[in-house]
Amino acid sequence: MNGLAAALGPCALVCAAAGAACVPAPPLPYELPAGPAGLAAWRQARAELAELRRRARPATRYKMEVAVDFEHRPSGTHQRARGAVAVAPDALRMILLGPGGTTALDVWMCRAAFRMSVPAADLEVRGTVHDDPAKLRALPVGFLGYWFLRPYAGSLLAFVPDGDGRRFVLRDGDAVVDVRLLPGPSGQEERVTLRRRAPSGAELFTSDGASCGRVRYVEEDVGLELAVECLGLDRDAELPEQAFADPDDPERGCTAGTGP
């Protein structure tokens, strides 16, 4: 069994298209038509994926107000926090406030570089999303960077029809990303289920499809779960460069060149 099959678990293998590697299939195997029809279907899938990326990636800066329910099942910890996420094409800053207005979580990312702080746990970690997986375990920075800054990134390995929706299997560096899309309510974006498996752990993300709706994030290996509700979305926010500067060195803005 190859590395991709091992990552996704035992399942049937199909060849997606001429020249494409064999990859794990969904529970009901799907084979492309032979010849030109199969090649056309493969090209169509690549075009659909490119359109998904175009729509999802931030073209300008925006701000989202959120409420977050945090649960760590092994320890029985549960906490509710509110705050905001500021997003730029190559950077993000998330600050969540807990009871009494104290900072519950502070995450800064500039491309691959990150700083994550949890003051209540006296925790501060700096690094890049390419660091040793043992360092990144239970830190959601890899996924935050993937979803906010590089949504649907990766090489297309396979695709299948999935009921009324679609399914794509992507390879993003050392991670395997399994994306399922189903039609949302009229006038809303597609519902998304995204499972990302990387050496640092397995993560599950689900979205109700609304631009400002509800999402659920689970770090499957460590029992960490976040339920996030969007309280407001400002796509025309006038966010200064300083909003994305390194918290430990505010003079170094992200777009000025910090971060790998």
N, C-alpha and C positions, 0 to 999 in steps of 0.2 A: 504493500500500500504506500503510495507516494505521500510527501509531506502535506499536500493540500488535503488529501483524503483523510489523513490522520488528524488534521486540524478540525475537520468538519464531522468526523465520526464515520462509522461504517455505513456505506450506502452504495448504490449502483454507480457505475462510471459511464459517462457518455462523452463522445467527442463533439465539441460544440460546432466546429466548422473546420474546413480544410486548413491545415496549418496551425490550428489551435490545440492546446494540450488537453488531454482527457482530465476531467474534473468531476467532483461529486455531483450527482444529479439530485433533484428533489425526490420525495417519496414515489411519485409517479414519473418514471423516466420520460424524457422528451427528446426526440431526435429531429434534427433539422431535415427538411427535404433534401434529397440528393441534387447535386449539380447546381446550376445557376440560381434556382429558387432558394436553396439553402444559403448561398452566398449573399443573395439579396436580403434574406431575413437577418443574417448576421450584421450586415451593414445598417439595416434599419434599427437593430438593437443598439448599435454604437451611436447612431444619430439620436435616439431617444435618451440615452445616457448623457450625451453631450448637452441636450436641452435641459435635462434635470439639473445638471451642474450649473448651467447658465442662469437658470431661475433661482437656484438656491444660494449661490455665492454672493456675498455682499458687494455691491458695486459702489456704495457710498456708506458713510457712517450712520449707525442707527442705535437707538436705545430701547431696551425692553425692561419694564417693571415686572417683577416676579414675586410670587409667594412659593416657598419651598417647604415641603415636609420631608424631613431627613430621618431615616431609620437604619440602624445597624442591628440586624437581627441577632447575631451571636451574643452581643452584650446587652440587648434589650433597650438600647439607647433610642430615644425618639425626641426630635426637636423640630420646631417650626420657626422659620425665619423669613424675612422679607428683604428685598433689596433690588438691585438693578444690574443689568449686563449692558455694557457699552461695547459695540462691535465696529471694527474698521476692516477694510479688506485684508489686512495682514496682522491685526492685533485685537485683543479683547481684554476687558477688565470687568470682573464680577465681584461685587461686594454685597454680602448678605449680613443683615443685622438680626440678632437674636433678642431674647427678653432683656428689657431695660435699655435697648439701643446699643448693646455691645456688639462688636464685630464677631460674627460666627464663622465667616469664611471670606477670604480675600484671595482671588486668583488673578494673576496677570500673565498674559501670553503675548509674545512678539515673535511671530512665525514659530520656530521650533523651541525657542527659549521660554521658560516659565518660572514663576515664583508663586508658591502656594503657602498661605498662612492660615492656621487655625489657632487663634490666640488662647482659647479656653483649654486647648490641649498642649499649649506651649510648643506648637509645631510650626516650623518654617522650613520649606524645602525649595531649593533652587536647582535648576538644571535644564536639560532639553528633553524632548520627547524621544530622543534617540539613546538616552542613557540606559545603563544596565536595567533589564526588566525587574530585577529584585528591588531596585530603588523606586521604580514607578508603580509597584504593586499597590493596589488600593488607592492610588491617586488618579482622579478622573481627567488629568490634564491631556492625555493622549486623545481621549474621546472628545473633550471640549474643543481642542484644536481641529479635530477632524470635522465635527458637525458644524461649528460656527465659521471656520476659516477655509476648510477644504471639503465641503460636503460632496459625497459621492466620488471622492478621489480614488484612483486605482485603475489597474488594467482590467479590462473585461475578460473574464475567463469563461463564463457561461451565462446563458439566459434561458428562461422558460416562461411560457404563459402560466399564470397562477390564478385560475378561476377567471374573474373579470379583470384581474390586474396583471402585474408583471413581476418577475423575479430576476435579479442580477446577482451574480457572484463575482466579486472583485478581489484582486490582490493589491494591497497597499503596503509596500515594503514588506515587513515581516508579518503583517496582519492580513487576515482573510475577512472580508466584509460580505455578509449575506443580506441583500436588500429586497424587501417585499413591498410592493405598492398596490393599494386597492383604491378604487374610486371613492372619493369623499362625497359628503352631501352636496347638493347642487350649489355651485358657486364657490365651493371651498377646494383647497388643494387636496391632493391625494393623501390618504392615511398611509403612514410609514411604519414598518417594523424593520429595524436594522440590528443585526447581531454582528458584533466585531470581536474577533478572536485574535489576540496578539500574545507574544511571549509574556507580557506583563499581566495577562488575565483575559477573561471573557466578559463582554459587556453587552447588554441588551437595551435598546432604545425603542420606544413606541411613541407615536404622535397621532393625535386625532385629526391632523390635516389642516387645522385652522392656522392662519398666520400668527394669530394671537390666541392660543388655545391651551390645551393641557398636554403635557408629555410625561413620560415615566422613564426613568433610567435605573438600571440595575447592574451593579458590579457582581456578577454571578458567583465568582470564586470566593468572595469574602462576605457576602450577605449584606451588601450596602445598597440601599434603595432610596431614590429621590423621586418625589412626585412634584412636578413643577407646574404652576398655573400662571399664565401670562395675565398680568393686570392692566397692561397698557403697552402699546407699541408706537414709537415715534420714529418714523423713517426719515424725517427731515430734521432730526436733532442737530443742533449746532454744537458739536463736540470738539473742544480744542485739542490740539496736539498733546497737550500736557495730560489729558485724560488717559492716554495710552503710554505715558512715559514709565520707565522702570521705577517702581515705588522706592527703591533704595538709591536711585540716582535720577531725580526728576529732570535734570538737564538733558538727559539722553532720551529723546523721543524715539519711538519705534521706527517711524518712517525715516528717521535720520540715519538709520543703518544698524541699530542694535539688534541682536538676535541673529542666529544662523538661518 
